[in-house]
Amino acid sequence: MNIIVTSLFVDDQDKALKFYTDVLGFVKKHDVPAGNFRWITVVSKDDENGTELVLEPNDNIAAQDYQNSLMQQGIPATMFGVNDIDKEYERLETLGVEFTMEPTAAGDMKLAVFNDTCGNLIQLIEQ
């Protein structure tokens, strides 16, 4: 069994697609109509057949409550792996990404957390 798709609630699909592709460097895989919204997925440019991340609209109260609760408590909604967290931190900071936690050692790994501008905190990890 493999994880093929996972989702992340976003408050604006267009803004999320722009941020996740133009800033973070993911590649758009799907962008098709789905009722009042769109089925938008992005993948890693290094593994375009890998796990897809759905940029899921938070158009219901349960999704909004979940997303707001995580944000208010400072809990990242998901985690992305990077090879060199200091280099990625510098790259993203020059693009204007707001970090709530700079790269920090945590045992045998390093972590950082940033705001994705779409209602989520995202954790980066270097192992």
matplotlib code that plots the C-alpha trace (Angstrom):
import matplotlib.pyplot as plt

x = [0.0, 1.3, 0.2, -0.6, -2.6, -2.8, -4.6, -4.1, -6.9, -6.3, -8.4, -7.8, -7.0, -5.5, -3.2, -2.2, -1.4, 0.8, 2.6, 3.2, 4.5, 6.2, 7.6, 8.0, 8.9, 6.3, 4.9, 1.2, 0.0, -3.8, -6.1, -9.6, -13.1, -14.8, -18.2, -17.7, -14.0, -11.1, -9.2, -5.7, -2.7, 1.0, 4.0, 7.7, 9.7, 12.1, 9.3, 6.5, 5.0, 5.2, 2.7, 0.3, -0.7, -4.3, -4.9, -8.3, -10.7, -11.7, -15.2, -17.0, -17.0, -15.3, -12.3, -12.2, -12.3, -9.6, -7.3, -7.9, -7.3, -4.0, -2.8, -3.8, -2.0, 1.1, 0.8, 2.1, -0.5, 2.1, 5.8, 8.1, 11.6, 14.6, 18.2, 19.7, 17.3, 19.7, 19.9, 16.2, 15.5, 17.7, 16.0, 12.5, 13.3, 14.6, 11.2, 9.4, 8.3, 7.4, 9.0, 7.7, 10.7, 14.1, 16.1, 16.6, 18.4, 16.1, 18.1, 19.5, 17.4, 16.8, 13.3, 11.9, 8.3, 6.8, 3.4, 2.1, -0.1, -3.2, -4.0, -1.4, 1.9, 4.3, 7.2, 10.4, 12.7, 16.2, 17.3]
y = [0.0, 3.5, 7.0, 8.4, 11.6, 13.7, 17.1, 20.4, 22.9, 26.3, 29.5, 30.4, 27.8, 30.3, 31.9, 28.5, 27.2, 30.2, 29.9, 26.2, 26.3, 29.7, 30.0, 26.5, 25.0, 22.2, 21.2, 21.4, 17.9, 18.3, 21.4, 20.3, 21.6, 20.0, 21.6, 25.1, 24.5, 22.7, 19.5, 20.9, 18.8, 19.5, 17.2, 17.4, 18.5, 15.7, 13.0, 14.0, 10.5, 10.6, 11.6, 14.3, 17.2, 18.3, 22.0, 21.5, 24.4, 25.0, 25.8, 24.2, 25.1, 21.9, 22.5, 26.2, 25.3, 22.7, 25.0, 28.0, 25.9, 24.5, 28.0, 29.6, 26.9, 27.2, 23.6, 22.8, 21.3, 19.1, 18.6, 18.8, 17.3, 19.1, 18.2, 21.4, 23.4, 26.4, 26.8, 26.4, 28.8, 31.5, 30.9, 31.1, 34.1, 36.0, 35.3, 36.9, 33.8, 34.4, 32.0, 31.4, 29.3, 29.6, 26.4, 24.8, 21.6, 18.9, 15.8, 14.4, 16.6, 20.3, 21.9, 25.2, 26.4, 28.9, 30.5, 29.3, 32.5, 30.2, 29.5, 27.0, 26.6, 24.2, 22.5, 21.8, 19.0, 18.1, 14.6]
z = [0.0, -0.9, -0.2, -3.6, -2.6, 0.5, 0.9, 2.5, 3.1, 1.5, 1.7, -2.0, -4.6, -7.1, -4.5, -3.2, -6.7, -7.4, -4.0, -4.2, -7.7, -8.1, -4.6, -3.3, -6.7, -6.9, -10.3, -11.1, -12.0, -12.2, -12.5, -13.5, -12.7, -9.7, -9.1, -7.8, -7.3, -9.0, -8.4, -8.1, -7.3, -7.2, -7.0, -6.3, -9.4, -8.4, -8.5, -10.8, -10.4, -6.6, -4.0, -5.1, -2.8, -3.3, -2.7, -1.2, -0.7, 2.9, 1.9, 4.8, 8.5, 9.6, 7.3, 8.4, 12.1, 11.7, 9.7, 12.0, 15.1, 13.8, 12.8, 16.2, 18.1, 15.8, 14.6, 11.1, 8.8, 7.0, 6.6, 3.6, 3.4, 2.1, 1.6, 3.0, 5.2, 5.6, 1.9, 1.4, 4.3, 2.6, -0.8, 0.6, 2.7, -0.3, -2.0, 1.0, 2.8, 6.4, 8.8, 12.3, 13.2, 11.7, 11.1, 14.5, 15.5, 17.0, 17.8, 14.6, 12.4, 11.7, 11.5, 10.3, 10.0, 7.5, 6.7, 3.3, 2.9, 2.4, 6.0, 7.0, 8.7, 6.9, 8.6, 6.7, 7.9, 7.1, 8.3]

ax = plt.figure().add_subplot(projection="3d")
ax.plot(x, y, z, "-o")
ax.set_aspect("equal")
plt.show()
